[in-house]
Structure formats: structure tokens, C-alpha cells
């Protein structure tokens, strides 16, 4: 099992052989990925699917069985001449994963998950406006609670944190939590002596959509909550950026007509139009100013349409530059689905070239409120087993 807890920008799902100096770890991940996504294959099936030799596959499978990651499930039921092949699968009951979502405004969320991303148990810790060391203490307490909920060996702890997070799990900046340069991954590893992977919450969310939502390999997921952020996959590879801030679109100014003052000091940032608190505040003000039910509906639609247009303005250059085929929204369905998302896609299509982006789709996530928790599990699966 891989010892490193660091993330990387490698392709999430290996599909072909590589150079000899990297071959063993890559081929091991290739075998595991094939079994993880397909299951119940013979050694010969795995060799055919991966392009590896049967000798290489048998050697790797023996190693993985010895580590308790792969199990033999008995003979094949296919009727063929000769001795039936022995079927293999990932032992999906061998390990649990602890996942944390630190992006919620009022609470830290946590769950124990199985290797297929299914949630087995949950726990929450009220944030109560905690910041700095107090917030860190609540993270530690939440992990302690979750570890107490399982007696199965834990493959690792995955954490989706707001803010800018580097590949070593250092939270470089998370203003809402009062964190700057916080070595959260190392801190949790030292405390619990388990592999820990800490990543940005939107980056974790896009991994969940890709792994468990069958999303396209070219994907942008926009996560809307207390702030606004995005996770990006291009050709199945996560994009982090030179300073690990790829997808930090919340503080991009949209338009040249001003706008509300933002906490960052600028005016008209996307977050001022689109974050859940700001959007709810604008909707409440519109309702208060209305003269009746019909007028209230018109004013509500106007607020949502404006927010969608601002999102479309922010996304159009990204869609054009990366030639994305799919954008997924994650956040309050009552606010995002309908008028806002329709306005966003209309704006995108007006601002990009139809011959290249006419088939662009925009939809709500299929993962619901658990998207960051499930993405935290993918962080662990990818780092520890090389699967997603």
C-alpha cells in the first residue's frame, strides 16, 4: 500500500503502461483500478483489460492478496472447457475511510465511508463561529468521534477544507476559519498516526462527481455555499495551479459596473452576487420591496437571473480557454436549480463560440449535500490505492 499521503496532479484513472522506473507502482494501480471499477475478474481478464502480462498480473495480485486489499471470490460460473478461472475483486469490506467536510458555515461534518463511497455513519460538530486553534480542536474532536464509530481498519482520513490548500495538505489561507499556513495534514497524522489527505473542498467535490457521478473527464464543478469556489478536471487530471489556487473564482470581479463591497476589499466579486448568504439576503430584500405575490415572484426571478448572468460572465473565459464540455453546480438546489442555472447557460452560450461550445451542458450535482464527504474519500482512495 502506498505510504505517501500527498496528493498529485496525475491522471486519476491509469489506463496504460509507463516507463520501467515507474512501472511497478503504476501497474499496481492499474490492476486495482480495473478491479475497483469492474470487479469479479479473473487474472486473465485483468491481463487483457490492462495490457499487462499474465506473469506481472499474477505477481501483483499475490502481493495485493497478502496485503488484504484483493480477495479471491471463487470459481467463475462461465461454462468453458478446463478448470474454471478464480475470480478476483477488491475486498470492499476490508477498510473504512474517515471523511471530513469543513466547508459548511455552521458545522463541521464528518462520516465513516466504505471503499465504494457509501456513508456508514455520520457525526457533526457545531462550529459556533470558532476560528484558529479552537476550530482545529473541533476538527480533532470530530475525527476522534468518527474513529470511535468503526472497528474496521481505517485506510486513511480525507479532509475537504475551504481556502487554498497545497499538495502537502497545508491550508495556506482559509480566512473564514482564521487559518493561514496551517499544517493540518501533518497535525492530524501526528495526532492519529493514520494516513491523512487534506485538500480544498471544491477540489474534493469534483473528485466525488467524477468517481461516483460518472461525470465527464473534462469537468468544472462550481461549489456555492458560504463562499464560491470551483474544482477542475481536464482530461481526467485535477488542476491545482502554480500557487494551488486554481478554481478560486469567488473573488474575481464580474463586469465593469461595480457592485457590492466584498470582504476581500474589492467590489463586485462573484461571491457578492452568488454566495448563499449574499443571495439569500438579496432575495429577502426583493421580497420586502415587493407589492404583492406576483411582484415578489418577478423580483425573485430578477435576482436569480442576475446572479446566473454574473456566474456565466465569470465562467465563459474558462470554458473558452479549456474547451470544457460539462459544468456542474453544487449548492442549495432551491436557489441554483431553475432560473439561476438557466441564466448561466444562456450567458455562457452568448459569450462563447457555438461551433466549439454548443454542446456544453450545465447541471446540478448528482451527489447532493454529501459531495465533499464523498470527495474526501476519493482523496484517500487515490492517494492510498491509486483508484478513483
BAMI-695407 format. One record per residue (C-alpha): residue number from 1; residue in three letters; y, x negated, z negated. Coordinates in Angstrom, 3 decimals, padded with zeros to 6 digits. Each point is the difference from the previous one (the first is absolute). Layout:
// BAMI-695407
[kolkol NUM; Ala; [Y; X; Z]],
...
//
This chain:
// BAMI-695407
[kolkol 1; Unk; [000.000; 000.000; 000.000]],
[kolkol 2; Unk; [003.426; -001.334; 000.896]],
[kolkol 3; Unk; [001.722; -001.633; -002.941]],
[kolkol 4; Unk; [003.582; 000.236; 001.206]],
[kolkol 5; Unk; [002.172; 002.900; -001.095]],
[kolkol 6; Unk; [002.754; -000.613; 002.536]],
[kolkol 7; Unk; [000.731; 002.329; 002.890]],
[kolkol 8; Unk; [000.295; -001.283; 003.541]],
[kolkol 9; Unk; [001.327; 001.142; 003.338]],
[kolkol 10; Unk; [-003.385; -000.225; 001.720]],
[kolkol 11; Unk; [-001.382; 002.835; 002.068]],
[kolkol 12; Unk; [-001.447; 002.534; -002.426]],
[kolkol 13; Unk; [-003.242; 000.655; 001.867]],
[kolkol 14; Unk; [-001.622; -003.138; 001.484]],
[kolkol 15; Unk; [-001.799; 000.731; 003.276]],
[kolkol 16; Unk; [-000.911; -003.341; 001.575]],
[kolkol 17; Unk; [-001.139; -003.554; -000.730]],
[kolkol 18; Unk; [002.442; -002.797; -000.862]],
[kolkol 19; Unk; [000.092; -003.794; -000.121]],
[kolkol 20; Unk; [-002.808; -001.825; -001.861]],
[kolkol 21; Unk; [002.214; -001.174; -002.870]],
[kolkol 22; Unk; [000.796; 003.619; -000.860]],
[kolkol 23; Unk; [-003.257; 001.498; 001.152]],
[kolkol 24; Unk; [-001.923; 000.667; -003.185]],
[kolkol 25; Unk; [002.650; 001.976; -001.897]],
[kolkol 26; Unk; [000.994; 001.841; 003.169]],
[kolkol 27; Unk; [-003.584; 000.836; 000.940]],
[kolkol 28; Unk; [-000.688; 001.175; -003.538]],
[kolkol 29; Unk; [002.979; 002.378; 000.232]],
[kolkol 30; Unk; [-001.173; 001.080; 003.453]],
[kolkol 31; Unk; [-003.418; 000.986; -001.360]],
[kolkol 32; Unk; [001.521; 001.803; -002.977]],
[kolkol 33; Unk; [002.559; 001.811; 002.173]],
[kolkol 34; Unk; [-002.747; 001.199; 002.349]],
[kolkol 35; Unk; [-002.087; 001.334; -002.873]],
[kolkol 36; Unk; [003.024; 001.439; -001.812]],
[kolkol 37; Unk; [001.155; 002.077; 002.955]],
[kolkol 38; Unk; [-003.428; 000.923; 001.394]],
[kolkol 39; Unk; [-002.619; -000.331; -002.753]],
[kolkol 40; Unk; [-003.793; 000.179; 000.312]],
[kolkol 41; Unk; [-000.547; -002.680; 002.595]],
[kolkol 42; Unk; [-002.872; -002.414; 000.422]],
[kolkol 43; Unk; [000.547; -003.742; 000.208]],
[kolkol 44; Unk; [-000.556; 000.232; 003.742]],
[kolkol 45; Unk; [002.573; 002.814; 000.233]],
[kolkol 46; Unk; [002.539; -002.139; -001.857]],
[kolkol 47; Unk; [-000.680; -002.956; 002.297]],
[kolkol 48; Unk; [000.545; 002.159; 003.090]],
[kolkol 49; Unk; [003.168; 001.599; -001.396]],
[kolkol 50; Unk; [001.602; -003.315; -001.064]],
[kolkol 51; Unk; [-001.256; -002.337; 002.726]],
[kolkol 52; Unk; [-001.399; -002.330; -002.660]],
[kolkol 53; Unk; [-003.491; -001.470; 000.266]],
[kolkol 54; Unk; [-002.816; 001.645; -001.927]],
[kolkol 55; Unk; [-000.478; -003.219; -001.978]],
[kolkol 56; Unk; [003.658; -000.006; -001.070]],
[kolkol 57; Unk; [-000.138; 003.688; -000.935]],
[kolkol 58; Unk; [-003.224; -000.434; -002.016]],
[kolkol 59; Unk; [001.505; -002.955; -001.872]],
[kolkol 60; Unk; [003.208; 001.888; -000.835]],
[kolkol 61; Unk; [-001.850; 003.189; -000.967]],
[kolkol 62; Unk; [-002.239; -001.959; -002.380]],
[kolkol 63; Unk; [003.115; -001.435; -001.658]],
[kolkol 64; Unk; [001.658; 003.408; -000.268]],
[kolkol 65; Unk; [-003.134; 001.619; -001.447]],
[kolkol 66; Unk; [-000.197; -002.765; -002.617]],
[kolkol 67; Unk; [003.614; 000.750; -000.972]],
[kolkol 68; Unk; [-000.739; 003.717; -000.344]],
[kolkol 69; Unk; [002.418; 000.998; 002.775]],
[kolkol 70; Unk; [-002.579; 001.055; 002.605]],
[kolkol 71; Unk; [-003.238; 001.886; -000.665]],
[kolkol 72; Unk; [-003.106; 000.842; 001.991]],
[kolkol 73; Unk; [-000.421; 003.766; 000.368]],
[kolkol 74; Unk; [-003.579; 000.093; 001.249]],
[kolkol 75; Unk; [-001.639; 000.183; 003.430]],
[kolkol 76; Unk; [001.628; 001.567; 003.029]],
[kolkol 77; Unk; [-001.090; 003.533; 000.847]],
[kolkol 78; Unk; [000.174; -000.722; 003.735]],
[kolkol 79; Unk; [-003.379; 000.250; 001.667]],
[kolkol 80; Unk; [-000.534; -003.297; 001.800]],
[kolkol 81; Unk; [-002.937; -002.311; 000.689]],
[kolkol 82; Unk; [-000.656; -002.563; -002.704]],
[kolkol 83; Unk; [001.172; -000.307; -003.565]],
[kolkol 84; Unk; [003.051; 002.161; -000.901]],
[kolkol 85; Unk; [003.240; -001.937; -000.522]],
[kolkol 86; Unk; [001.439; -000.156; -003.520]],
[kolkol 87; Unk; [003.357; 001.764; -000.209]],
[kolkol 88; Unk; [002.997; -001.564; -001.741]],
[kolkol 89; Unk; [003.213; 001.319; -001.511]],
[kolkol 90; Unk; [002.823; -001.038; -002.278]],
[kolkol 91; Unk; [-000.986; 000.885; -003.564]],
[kolkol 92; Unk; [002.755; 002.529; -000.440]],
[kolkol 93; Unk; [-000.873; 000.574; -003.664]],
[kolkol 94; Unk; [000.003; -003.664; -000.997]],
[kolkol 95; Unk; [003.709; -000.343; -000.745]],
[kolkol 96; Unk; [003.076; 001.976; -000.929]],
[kolkol 97; Unk; [003.633; -000.795; 000.767]],
[kolkol 98; Unk; [003.005; 000.589; -002.239]],
[kolkol 99; Unk; [003.050; 001.144; 001.990]],
[kolkol 100; Unk; [003.604; 000.371; -001.201]],
[kolkol 101; Unk; [002.973; 001.777; 001.573]],
[kolkol 102; Unk; [003.243; -001.206; -001.580]],
[kolkol 103; Unk; [002.255; 001.731; 002.523]],
[kolkol 104; Unk; [000.298; 003.387; -001.721]],
[kolkol 105; Unk; [003.334; 000.829; -001.603]],
[kolkol 106; Unk; [-001.168; 001.495; -003.305]],
[kolkol 107; Unk; [-003.478; -001.497; -000.526]],
[kolkol 108; Unk; [-002.256; -002.910; 000.829]],
[kolkol 109; Unk; [-003.203; 001.345; 001.573]],
[kolkol 110; Unk; [-003.425; -001.580; -000.133]],
[kolkol 111; Unk; [-003.554; 000.760; 001.064]],
[kolkol 112; Unk; [-003.523; -001.345; 000.033]],
[kolkol 113; Unk; [-001.321; 000.148; 003.568]],
[kolkol 114; Unk; [-003.315; -000.679; 001.703]],
[kolkol 115; Unk; [-000.407; -002.291; 003.007]],
[kolkol 116; Unk; [000.613; 002.910; 002.387]],
[kolkol 117; Unk; [003.388; 000.733; -001.562]],
[kolkol 118; Unk; [-001.115; 003.104; -001.866]],
[kolkol 119; Unk; [001.750; 000.544; -003.324]],
[kolkol 120; Unk; [-002.364; 000.165; -002.961]],
[kolkol 121; Unk; [002.473; 000.268; -002.856]],
[kolkol 122; Unk; [003.760; -000.067; -000.540]],
[kolkol 123; Unk; [002.594; -000.990; -002.568]],
[kolkol 124; Unk; [003.797; 000.111; -000.214]],
[kolkol 125; Unk; [002.624; -001.663; -002.157]],
[kolkol 126; Unk; [003.457; 001.622; -000.348]],
[kolkol 127; Unk; [002.603; -002.493; 001.200]],
[kolkol 128; Unk; [002.796; 001.521; -002.107]],
[kolkol 129; Unk; [002.576; -002.176; 001.791]],
[kolkol 130; Unk; [-001.722; -003.191; -001.172]],
[kolkol 131; Unk; [001.018; -003.218; 001.729]],
[kolkol 132; Unk; [-000.697; -003.706; -000.369]],
[kolkol 133; Unk; [-002.580; -001.002; -002.593]],
[kolkol 134; Unk; [-000.406; 003.581; -001.218]],
[kolkol 135; Unk; [-001.079; 001.072; 003.496]],
[kolkol 136; Unk; [-002.410; -002.949; 000.206]],
[kolkol 137; Unk; [-001.512; 001.002; -003.352]],
[kolkol 138; Unk; [-000.658; 003.488; 001.401]],
[kolkol 139; Unk; [-001.748; -001.492; 003.022]],
[kolkol 140; Unk; [-002.260; -002.006; -002.315]],
[kolkol 141; Unk; [-000.716; 003.059; -002.157]],
[kolkol 142; Unk; [-000.894; 002.036; 003.101]],
[kolkol 143; Unk; [-002.466; -002.648; 001.192]],
[kolkol 144; Unk; [-001.586; -000.115; -003.461]],
[kolkol 145; Unk; [-000.470; 003.773; 000.065]],
[kolkol 146; Unk; [-001.576; -000.049; 003.460]],
[kolkol 147; Unk; [-002.362; -002.867; -000.798]],
[kolkol 148; Unk; [-001.159; 002.037; -002.975]],
[kolkol 149; Unk; [-000.923; 002.851; 002.360]],
[kolkol 150; Unk; [-002.726; -001.919; 001.857]],
[kolkol 151; Unk; [-003.083; -001.985; -000.975]],
[kolkol 152; Unk; [-000.638; -001.074; 003.616]],
[kolkol 153; Unk; [000.997; -003.565; 000.963]],
[kolkol 154; Unk; [003.582; -000.060; 001.288]],
[kolkol 155; Unk; [000.490; -001.663; 003.385]],
[kolkol 156; Unk; [003.695; -000.425; -000.639]],
[kolkol 157; Unk; [003.318; 001.557; -000.990]],
[kolkol 158; Unk; [002.336; 001.122; 002.797]],
[kolkol 159; Unk; [003.670; 000.768; -000.651]],
[kolkol 160; Unk; [002.552; 001.677; 002.260]],
[kolkol 161; Unk; [003.447; -000.933; -001.315]],
[kolkol 162; Unk; [003.453; 001.011; 001.198]],
[kolkol 163; Unk; [002.316; -002.716; 001.221]],
[kolkol 164; Unk; [-000.549; -003.249; 001.860]],
[kolkol 165; Unk; [-003.352; -001.613; -000.817]],
[kolkol 166; Unk; [-001.204; -003.333; 001.404]],
[kolkol 167; Unk; [-003.566; -000.884; 000.993]],
[kolkol 168; Unk; [-000.698; -001.573; -003.408]],
[kolkol 169; Unk; [000.752; 003.292; -001.743]],
[kolkol 170; Unk; [003.419; -001.011; -001.319]],
[kolkol 171; Unk; [002.401; 002.939; -000.163]],
[kolkol 172; Unk; [003.069; -001.748; 001.369]],
[kolkol 173; Unk; [002.242; 003.011; -000.525]],
[kolkol 174; Unk; [-000.590; 003.518; -001.328]],
[kolkol 175; Unk; [003.426; 001.152; -001.234]],
[kolkol 176; Unk; [-001.129; 003.414; -001.267]],
[kolkol 177; Unk; [-002.448; -001.727; -002.357]],
[kolkol 178; Unk; [002.291; -002.891; -000.875]],
[kolkol 179; Unk; [-002.426; -002.548; 001.438]],
[kolkol 180; Unk; [001.040; -003.192; 001.779]],
[kolkol 181; Unk; [-002.408; -002.868; 000.601]],
[kolkol 182; Unk; [-002.675; 001.708; -002.099]],
[kolkol 183; Unk; [-003.395; -001.706; 000.444]],
[kolkol 184; Unk; [-001.831; 003.282; -000.499]],
[kolkol 185; Unk; [-003.218; -001.018; 001.749]],
[kolkol 186; Unk; [-000.386; -003.162; -002.075]],
[kolkol 187; Unk; [000.972; 001.834; -003.183]],
[kolkol 188; Unk; [-002.668; 002.682; 000.453]],
[kolkol 189; Unk; [-002.615; -002.548; 001.051]],
[kolkol 190; Unk; [000.634; -002.086; -003.114]],
[kolkol 191; Unk; [-000.107; 003.105; -002.202]],
[kolkol 192; Unk; [-003.163; 001.598; 001.397]],
[kolkol 193; Unk; [-001.854; -002.906; 001.651]],
[kolkol 194; Unk; [-000.680; 002.071; 003.104]],
[kolkol 195; Unk; [001.114; -000.466; 003.608]],
[kolkol 196; Unk; [003.406; 001.656; 000.459]],
[kolkol 197; Unk; [001.853; 000.812; 003.222]],
[kolkol 198; Unk; [003.625; 001.167; -000.222]],
[kolkol 199; Unk; [001.792; 001.256; 003.103]],
[kolkol 200; Unk; [002.948; 002.131; 000.992]],
[kolkol 201; Unk; [-000.697; 003.733; -000.389]],
[kolkol 202; Unk; [000.825; 000.886; 003.613]],
[kolkol 203; Unk; [-002.182; -002.851; 001.263]],
[kolkol 204; Unk; [-002.836; 001.309; -002.163]],
[kolkol 205; Unk; [000.597; 003.519; 001.321]],
[kolkol 206; Unk; [-000.277; -001.041; 003.648]],
[kolkol 207; Unk; [-003.319; -001.697; -000.802]],
[kolkol 208; Unk; [-001.312; 003.254; -001.485]],
[kolkol 209; Unk; [001.017; 001.933; 003.100]],
[kolkol 210; Unk; [-001.682; -002.574; 002.231]],
[kolkol 211; Unk; [-003.206; -000.288; -002.028]],
[kolkol 212; Unk; [-000.580; 003.552; -001.163]],
[kolkol 213; Unk; [002.124; 002.021; 002.405]],
[kolkol 214; Unk; [-001.305; -001.459; 003.287]],
[kolkol 215; Unk; [003.545; -000.850; 001.062]],
[kolkol 216; Unk; [000.812; -002.011; 003.092]],
[kolkol 217; Unk; [000.138; -003.800; -000.299]],
[kolkol 218; Unk; [003.704; 000.108; 001.004]],
[kolkol 219; Unk; [001.561; 002.007; -002.779]],
[kolkol 220; Unk; [003.124; 000.374; -002.094]],
[kolkol 221; Unk; [-000.217; 001.948; -003.237]],
[kolkol 222; Unk; [003.298; 001.090; -001.540]],
[kolkol 223; Unk; [-000.304; 000.666; -003.730]],
[kolkol 224; Unk; [002.687; 002.255; -001.423]],
[kolkol 225; Unk; [000.422; 000.468; -003.720]],
[kolkol 226; Unk; [002.422; -001.485; -002.499]],
[kolkol 227; Unk; [000.877; -002.402; 002.826]],
[kolkol 228; Unk; [-000.933; -000.436; 003.647]],
[kolkol 229; Unk; [-002.316; -002.701; 001.312]],
[kolkol 230; Unk; [-002.480; -000.577; 002.791]],
[kolkol 231; Unk; [-003.283; -001.760; 000.648]],
[kolkol 232; Unk; [-000.807; -001.413; 003.439]],
[kolkol 233; Unk; [-003.203; -000.791; 001.858]],
[kolkol 234; Unk; [000.089; -001.544; 003.456]],
[kolkol 235; Unk; [-003.351; -000.496; 001.753]],
[kolkol 236; Unk; [-001.638; 000.615; -003.354]],
[kolkol 237; Unk; [001.928; -002.821; -001.682]],
[kolkol 238; Unk; [002.372; 000.689; -002.920]],
[kolkol 239; Unk; [003.559; -001.222; 000.486]],
[kolkol 240; Unk; [001.675; -001.504; -003.062]],
[kolkol 241; Unk; [003.013; -001.831; 001.439]],
[kolkol 242; Unk; [001.345; -003.486; -000.621]],
[kolkol 243; Unk; [001.239; 000.986; -003.458]],
[kolkol 244; Unk; [-002.618; 002.721; -000.625]],
[kolkol 245; Unk; [002.540; 002.791; 000.542]],
[kolkol 246; Unk; [-001.285; 001.487; 003.269]],
[kolkol 247; Unk; [000.313; 003.774; -000.217]],
[kolkol 248; Unk; [002.841; -000.022; -002.535]],
[kolkol 249; Unk; [001.962; 002.541; 002.026]],
[kolkol 250; Unk; [001.526; 001.967; -002.885]],
[kolkol 251; Unk; [003.134; -002.137; -000.107]],
[kolkol 252; Unk; [000.624; -000.115; 003.734]],
[kolkol 253; Unk; [003.276; 001.764; 000.812]],
[kolkol 254; Unk; [-000.647; 002.772; 002.550]],
[kolkol 255; Unk; [002.887; 000.959; 002.236]],
[kolkol 256; Unk; [003.602; -001.114; 000.014]],
[kolkol 257; Unk; [001.509; 003.100; -001.598]],
[kolkol 258; Unk; [-000.196; -001.108; -003.617]],
[kolkol 259; Unk; [-001.937; 001.986; -002.525]],
[kolkol 260; Unk; [-000.677; 000.123; -003.711]],
[kolkol 261; Unk; [000.301; -003.100; -002.163]],
[kolkol 262; Unk; [-003.347; -001.681; -000.617]],
[kolkol 263; Unk; [-001.166; -001.816; -003.124]],
[kolkol 264; Unk; [-000.176; -003.199; 002.073]],
[kolkol 265; Unk; [003.790; 000.097; 000.495]],
[kolkol 266; Unk; [000.058; 001.122; 003.635]],
[kolkol 267; Unk; [000.680; 003.494; 001.321]],
[kolkol 268; Unk; [-002.194; 002.100; 002.275]],
[kolkol 269; Unk; [-003.310; -001.757; -000.686]],
[kolkol 270; Unk; [-003.076; 001.918; 001.108]],
[kolkol 271; Unk; [-000.962; 000.482; -003.645]],
[kolkol 272; Unk; [003.195; 001.988; -000.645]],
[kolkol 273; Unk; [-001.122; 002.529; 002.609]],
[kolkol 274; Unk; [-003.743; -000.004; -000.496]],
[kolkol 275; Unk; [-001.196; -000.975; -003.485]],
[kolkol 276; Unk; [-001.478; 002.927; -001.898]],
[kolkol 277; Unk; [002.712; 000.129; -002.733]],
[kolkol 278; Unk; [002.831; -000.204; 002.559]],
[kolkol 279; Unk; [-001.612; 002.534; 002.312]],
[kolkol 280; Unk; [-000.637; 002.444; -002.858]],
[kolkol 281; Unk; [003.586; -000.446; -001.190]],
[kolkol 282; Unk; [001.355; 000.738; 003.494]],
[kolkol 283; Unk; [-002.199; 003.088; 000.288]],
[kolkol 284; Unk; [001.137; 001.259; -003.417]],
[kolkol 285; Unk; [003.633; -000.466; 000.996]],
[kolkol 286; Unk; [-000.600; 001.859; 003.266]],
[kolkol 287; Unk; [-001.586; 002.920; -001.827]],
[kolkol 288; Unk; [002.842; 000.114; -002.512]],
[kolkol 289; Unk; [002.526; 000.157; 002.836]],
[kolkol 290; Unk; [-001.856; 002.740; 001.885]],
[kolkol 291; Unk; [001.186; 003.599; 000.194]],
[kolkol 292; Unk; [-003.426; 001.617; 000.150]],
[kolkol 293; Unk; [-003.653; -000.478; 000.852]],
[kolkol 294; Unk; [000.541; -000.342; 003.755]],
[kolkol 295; Unk; [002.836; -002.467; -000.445]],
[kolkol 296; Unk; [-002.077; -001.947; -002.534]],
[kolkol 297; Unk; [-002.802; -000.381; 002.557]],
[kolkol 298; Unk; [002.426; -001.208; 002.666]],
[kolkol 299; Unk; [001.561; -002.514; -002.371]],
[kolkol 300; Unk; [-003.424; -001.236; -001.159]],
[kolkol 301; Unk; [-001.122; -000.556; 003.584]],
[kolkol 302; Unk; [003.242; -001.860; 000.744]],
[kolkol 303; Unk; [-000.603; -002.424; -002.906]],
[kolkol 304; Unk; [-003.612; -000.636; 001.038]],
[kolkol 305; Unk; [000.922; -000.368; 003.670]],
[kolkol 306; Unk; [002.707; -002.530; -000.827]],
[kolkol 307; Unk; [-002.418; -002.017; -002.155]],
[kolkol 308; Unk; [-002.574; 000.044; 002.818]],
[kolkol 309; Unk; [002.603; -001.167; 002.510]],
[kolkol 310; Unk; [000.967; -002.911; -002.263]],
[kolkol 311; Unk; [-003.655; -000.976; -000.348]],
[kolkol 312; Unk; [-000.415; 000.174; 003.780]],
[kolkol 313; Unk; [003.056; -002.228; 000.473]],
[kolkol 314; Unk; [-001.484; -002.579; -002.379]],
[kolkol 315; Unk; [-003.465; 000.097; 001.581]],
[kolkol 316; Unk; [000.934; 000.006; 003.703]],
[kolkol 317; Unk; [000.681; -003.776; 000.285]],
[kolkol 318; Unk; [-003.256; -000.751; -001.847]],
[kolkol 319; Unk; [-002.014; 002.303; 002.252]],
[kolkol 320; Unk; [001.655; -001.553; 003.036]],
[kolkol 321; Unk; [-000.544; -003.586; -001.151]],
[kolkol 322; Unk; [-003.633; 000.419; -001.063]],
[kolkol 323; Unk; [-001.083; 002.727; 002.447]],
[kolkol 324; Unk; [-001.566; 001.977; -002.844]],
[kolkol 325; Unk; [-002.187; 002.984; 000.810]],
[kolkol 326; Unk; [-000.065; 001.714; -003.390]],
[kolkol 327; Unk; [002.342; 000.601; -002.934]],
[kolkol 328; Unk; [-001.272; 001.565; -003.215]],
[kolkol 329; Unk; [002.161; 001.496; -002.740]],
[kolkol 330; Unk; [-001.050; -000.102; -003.645]],
[kolkol 331; Unk; [001.915; 001.936; -002.630]],
[kolkol 332; Unk; [000.798; 003.565; -001.115]],
[kolkol 333; Unk; [-001.560; 002.272; 002.636]],
[kolkol 334; Unk; [002.416; 002.854; -000.759]],
[kolkol 335; Unk; [002.931; -002.237; 000.947]],
[kolkol 336; Unk; [-001.435; -002.104; 002.808]],
[kolkol 337; Unk; [-002.311; 002.274; 001.971]],
[kolkol 338; Unk; [001.716; 002.358; 002.424]],
[kolkol 339; Unk; [003.718; -000.249; 000.736]],
[kolkol 340; Unk; [000.452; -003.614; -001.161]],
[kolkol 341; Unk; [-002.993; -001.430; 001.874]],
[kolkol 342; Unk; [000.826; 002.028; 003.126]],
[kolkol 343; Unk; [003.551; -001.351; -000.064]],
[kolkol 344; Unk; [-001.320; -003.539; -000.420]],
[kolkol 345; Unk; [-002.306; 000.109; 003.013]],
[kolkol 346; Unk; [002.662; 001.689; 002.133]],
[kolkol 347; Unk; [002.452; -002.776; -000.884]],
[kolkol 348; Unk; [-002.580; -002.696; 000.694]],
[kolkol 349; Unk; [-000.782; 001.388; 003.429]],
[kolkol 350; Unk; [003.695; 000.233; 000.876]],
[kolkol 351; Unk; [000.545; -003.609; -000.993]],
[kolkol 352; Unk; [-003.051; -001.683; 001.572]],
[kolkol 353; Unk; [-001.346; -000.241; 003.550]],
[kolkol 354; Unk; [-002.348; 002.871; 000.801]],
[kolkol 355; Unk; [-002.208; -002.071; 002.321]],
[kolkol 356; Unk; [-000.854; -002.338; -002.878]],
[kolkol 357; Unk; [000.282; 002.267; -003.045]],
[kolkol 358; Unk; [-000.568; 003.524; 001.304]],
[kolkol 359; Unk; [-003.390; 000.212; -001.705]],
[kolkol 360; Unk; [001.380; -001.029; -003.414]],
[kolkol 361; Unk; [-001.320; 002.242; -002.757]],
[kolkol 362; Unk; [001.495; 000.702; -003.419]],
[kolkol 363; Unk; [-002.026; 001.725; -002.717]],
[kolkol 364; Unk; [-000.436; 000.354; -003.739]],
[kolkol 365; Unk; [-002.512; -002.244; -001.735]],
[kolkol 366; Unk; [-003.572; 001.215; -000.378]],
[kolkol 367; Unk; [-000.270; -001.729; -003.400]],
[kolkol 368; Unk; [002.295; 002.196; -002.094]],
[kolkol 369; Unk; [001.406; -001.203; -003.307]],
[kolkol 370; Unk; [-002.844; -002.495; -000.522]],
[kolkol 371; Unk; [000.978; -002.159; 002.949]],
[kolkol 372; Unk; [001.236; -002.987; -002.036]],
[kolkol 373; Unk; [-002.958; 000.156; -002.389]],
[kolkol 374; Unk; [-002.413; -000.050; 002.922]],
[kolkol 375; Unk; [002.039; -002.707; 001.681]],
[kolkol 376; Unk; [-000.270; -002.090; -003.162]],
[kolkol 377; Unk; [-003.777; 000.282; 000.365]],
[kolkol 378; Unk; [000.262; -001.259; 003.597]],
[kolkol 379; Unk; [001.990; -003.008; -001.247]],
[kolkol 380; Unk; [-002.985; -000.914; -002.165]],
[kolkol 381; Unk; [-002.638; 000.788; 002.642]],
[kolkol 382; Unk; [001.812; -002.096; 002.587]],
[kolkol 383; Unk; [000.616; -002.983; -002.287]],
[kolkol 384; Unk; [-003.391; -000.003; -001.716]],
[kolkol 385; Unk; [-002.416; 001.115; 002.725]],
[kolkol 386; Unk; [001.995; -000.265; 003.209]],
[kolkol 387; Unk; [-000.471; 003.705; 000.774]],
[kolkol 388; Unk; [002.359; 002.914; 000.461]],
//
